[in-house]
Each structure stands twice: as C-alpha cells, then as structure tokens.
Amino acid sequence: MAEMTIVRYSHEGDKFEILVKPDAALEYKLGRRTNHSSVMISDDVYTDSGKGTKPSAEKLQKAFGTSDPAEASRIILQNGDLNLTTEQRRKMTDEKRRQIIEFIAKTYVDPRTHLPHPPLRIEQAMKDARVSVDPQRGTEPQAKEMVEKLRSIIPLKSENAELQVTIPAQYASKSYAVLKSVGTLRDEQWQNDGSLKAILEIPAGDRPAVIDRLGSITRGSAGVEVAK
C-alpha cells in the first residue's frame, strides 16, 4: 500500500480519521493543492483507522451534516489535524509564520508613521516575544492573538486608509475589478469620457502594494491620493 498518514478530527467527543498521502496532504494544508481527491487514499472515514472501525451514518450526519463518507472526508481533510513528520511540521510552521507576518503587515501599521512595519521587524518582534506558531490553526486568529503580545515590542494599530483614485478610461474596466478585490469602493463616479473616480477603502498596511499595483496596471497613469 502507498505511504500514508492520518488526518484526525473531533466533534462533540466523537473522533474521526481519514487516510491521506503525506506530501499531498501537506501541500493541501499549505494551500498549494486544491483537489482534495488527489490527497485521499480512499473516501473511507474511520473512528479508528488502525482497527478499521467506521462510524455509523447517524454519527456522520450529526458531525458533518451529511452521511456521505466522501463529503465527510473532504470536511475532515479541510478542518482536521494532519499527523505530520518532523520535517513536514517544520515546513508547515515556517509557511504559517510567513502568512502571519504577511497578515500583520497588511492589517496593522505603526501609528507614529501610519505605515506598515517591514516583515523583518515583525519577525524579530515575534522572536523577542517568544510567540509560538501553530501550523494547523488559522492565520487570522493566531495573528490577532500575537498582536496583543507584540505591542509591548513594536507599536501596532489596526487602521484603514481611504484613497482617492482616478483611473483613465482605457484602464478603467481592468482596474475596476482589481479595486473591488483589494478593498471597498465608495463614491464611484464614472465620467463621460469613461474614466473612473472613486474612494477606495483598504487596510492601511496595503497602501504601498495597492498603489504599486494600480501603477503597474495603468502604466503610471492612475491618480492616487490620500482622501481628505
């Protein structure tokens, strides 16, 4: 049989397990693979894979809202804990740390400058605060918990920025989709010549990246100012 490992999931005291391919499962957990069927050894759900015992249809329905093992196994893969090798845990922890740093840099700013802290400064603050990274927990909740500890080392403030953007007609359609994806568009004004004027609300830490992206799309012709 192919090399395999276990993903475990608990619901109200009931335990469930599925068998998966170790490397493929890690890629799935890291967001580098989206096809869950390529990760599974089978669609079987177990209460104890070592003994081969399986849950009843009623238990599946209660825990997952479906009695279909294939659908239940997908939910377990997405939300359960992957049994990691030491090397996999290191890789997954490093990736989760990078995601947390990226989230903090995009969501929080230095209140003195209203600019995001550089990633290296955030990483050093995490080391100084001795915060631990759980490779299998969500990025956002971990980041928000860490911010409370990091504030004793570096100043951090959650802040939104409002940008007044003007997009020339030839780039308006393509830019509009990007603007909607990076923030909240308010006060949209489509001009008679097809150009767009609007207020874009974004996390303050995203401002440099958004300005660069708009500059790239519009070949530097977009007008971007901090809204009054």
Buried (B, 14 or more C-beta within 10 A) or exposed (E): EEEBBBBBBEBEEEEBBBBBBBBBBBBBBBEEBEEBEEBBBEBBBBBEBEEEEBBEEEBBBBBBEBBBBBBBBBBBBEEBBBBBEEEBBEBBBEBBBBBBBBBBBBBBBBEEEBEBBEEEBBBBBBEEBEBEBEBBEEBEEBBBEBBEBBBEBBBBBEBBBBBBBBBBEEBBEEBBEBBEEBBEBEEEEEEEEEBBBBBBEBBBBBBEBBBEBBEEBBEEEBBBEEEE
